[in-house]
Amino acid sequence: MIRESRYRWALAVAIVAALSAPMALAHIGQGEASGLLTGFLHPLSGMDHVLAMVAVGLWGAQLGAPAIWVLPVAFPLVMAMGGLLGFLGVPVPGIEYGIAASAIMLGAAVAFEVRPPIVVAALLVGLFAIFHGHAHGTELPPGESALLYSMGFVIATGCLHAIGIGIGTLHRRPWGEKVLRAAGTAVAAGGVFFMWKAIA
Amino acid sequence: MTGASASRFFRAMALLVAALACGSAEAHLNATGMGPIYDGLIHFLTSPEDLVPALGLALLAGLRGAEYGRRALCTLPAGWLVGTLAGFTATSASAGSFWASLWFLLLGALVVFDVKISLRALTVLSGFLGLVHGFLNGSGMGFSVATIVVALGLATAASILVVLATAFVVRLRVHWARVAVRVGGSWIAASGLLMLGWSMRGICADSAVKSCA
């Protein structure tokens, strides 16, 4: 048991070390490597995006199967549609409000343990994903590789969902449900802050 | 000098001579190149627009089972080779990213929904994927012995990817692991959708420039 626990700790440290390693930058393909990295870092650079995407994972884990994988599948697909609109310059009104509202609504759904039918949950997540995708699409830096940038931010989004799901699995423990609801409350509070910033 | 120390001395001298006589390592073969077979292999493995659709096909075949994997292993590299050889006749490639984005979308969607396609459909799909991407790879390369070897490198890389990815997915029996593969499909489809938007923006910008001119 102790051995297994040590192994897990060593594995966790190794993963953290691997993820925090700086870039080698030996021979970067001009534009390409930075495109992937820029795309990957883009969702992580805005706390409003991070909160909403982690909340999707939290809510999916709280709802259980099939939501645990339907929501993280629906989000990037619909987000990509939003990104497509952003690329094409199609205006979507109230992007910042939509992103802040996504954190409030998804956080509140986790905090109050709302359990709608899976279709309703997927539609709600999909609706908010459009705002996030549009923001990503319009903010594509000039000169970057579009494919690598897209892949980077889709992968980062998926990783944030996975983190949310990982935290969400705590609800199986006796005290986990309260932790999860507290996390939902924190996400909603963050959303309120970003909404206030958007309005002000 | 005793026999043992003389032996050590000669061994040390031999080692010194060997160390001094060695050629340069040329770890970064910018000047010399890596040879056409590696050019083909590396082109495939470092081009996400080629790599990801092939990966998507391998995931799809893996979800369907070993027989589908074996079929993809036969048809995709063969199609890629034929397509590349056919591409030698074209002088330049166009709309490569547009085609790639369509493949991303199609194969990603098939993986997400775990579509139970027939073996015949997979055969057609993999052959066509190989032909299209091979043609795009071969366009503008020109016909020579070296480019034929490049084509072989491309087909080899495609076959390696199909073998590894398909074998990995076929072995997955746990439900959540298969779901994880399908989530990977959603990432492929989402990237394709974004890439399509990028391609369309480029097409719109080109047409706007032409109309201004």
Contacts between the chains, C-beta under 8 A, distances in Angstrom:
chain1	res1	chain2	res2	distance
A	27	B	28	7.0
A	29	B	46	7.6
A	69	B	179	4.7
A	69	B	182	7.4
A	69	B	183	6.3
A	72	B	183	6.1
A	72	B	186	7.8
A	73	B	112	6.1
A	73	B	182	7.0
A	73	B	183	5.7
A	73	B	186	4.3
A	76	B	186	5.6
A	76	B	187	6.1
A	76	B	190	4.1
A	77	B	112	7.6
A	77	B	186	5.5
A	77	B	189	6.1
A	77	B	190	5.3
A	77	B	193	7.3
A	79	B	190	6.7
A	80	B	189	7.4
A	80	B	190	3.8
A	80	B	191	7.4
A	80	B	192	7.9
A	80	B	193	3.8
A	80	B	194	5.1
A	81	B	193	6.3
A	83	B	193	7.2
A	83	B	194	4.7
A	83	B	197	6.3
A	84	B	193	5.6
A	84	B	194	6.4
A	84	B	196	6.6
A	84	B	197	3.6
A	84	B	200	7.9
A	85	B	197	7.7
A	86	B	197	7.6
A	87	B	194	7.0
A	87	B	197	3.4
A	87	B	198	5.6
A	87	B	200	7.3
A	87	B	201	5.0
A	88	B	197	5.9
A	88	B	200	6.1
A	88	B	201	5.9
A	88	B	204	7.2
A	89	B	201	7.6
A	137	B	194	7.1
A	137	B	197	6.6
A	140	B	198	7.8
A	146	B	97	7.7
A	146	B	194	7.1
A	146	B	195	6.0
A	146	B	198	3.6
A	147	B	48	5.7
A	147	B	49	6.0
A	147	B	97	6.9
A	147	B	100	7.5
A	147	B	191	6.8
A	147	B	195	5.0
A	147	B	198	7.4
A	148	B	48	6.4
A	150	B	190	7.6
A	150	B	191	4.7
A	150	B	194	3.6
A	150	B	195	5.8
A	150	B	198	7.4
A	151	B	48	6.4
A	151	B	52	7.6
A	151	B	187	7.7
A	151	B	191	4.7
A	154	B	187	4.9
A	154	B	190	4.7
A	154	B	191	5.2
A	154	B	194	7.4
A	155	B	187	6.4
A	158	B	183	6.8
A	158	B	187	5.7
